[in-house]
Amino acid sequence: MRDTFAVRAATPLWAAIMQELLRRDHPLDPPVEDEKFATANPSSGGLVRREICKTTGLLPSHFSAATMNELFLAGTEPRDDSADYFASDGKLLLPDAYTRWCASRDNTIGAHVRSDFRITSPPPNARYQIDPVLPPSQQMVELSAACSGEVEWFVNGARVAPERDGRVFWQLAAGEWEVRAISGGKLTDAKIIVEGMSN
């Protein structure tokens, strides 16, 4: 009952405050769409209408399955063609950050990863330092690659097994290491250095 009373008491107070604030308020002028003026005066805040690719938000290309009209502040409208964001088969090309998603069952649109097969973590020539305070189990690096298929991982020739969720972690150890990824007959590697503990 107390909660109900609080709501009944707060609602009229909120309504009174809002009415007072809105009493002195004036509505904004509706946005004016003026292509010539907005293009000639980009800092005017004028709006321009552009047809865009519904998938990418860029200018439509022959790959665009659907388009839509959208309003933009003059000077912020897209200028790039969406064709660069589609593979030759018409499927969407995504950055490396989407590699795991592209390989998952969630990728119902069949999107591809843009880059060639390469190691994305650890980056080539990375240097790590073991922290003397942290437990060794907390000093790991995730191994990931720009690849839509299954990847096998090796560090200095020793295979690194994936976790149950499919991610692969390698515990840092002092020395120079060669990280190798193999997928579908392709091979890529990166060298890293791990510095030992210093007190």
Secondary structure, DSSP 8 states (H G I E B T S, - for coil): -HHHHHHHHHHHHHHHHHHHHHHT--------B-HHHHHH-GGG--EEEEEEETTTSSB--TT-S-EEEEEEETT-S--SBGGGGB-TTS-BEE-GGGHHHHHSTT-TT--EESS-SEEEES-TT-EEE--SSS-GGG-EEEEEEE-SS--EEEETTEEE---TTS-EEEE--SEEEEEEEEETTEEEEEEEEEE----
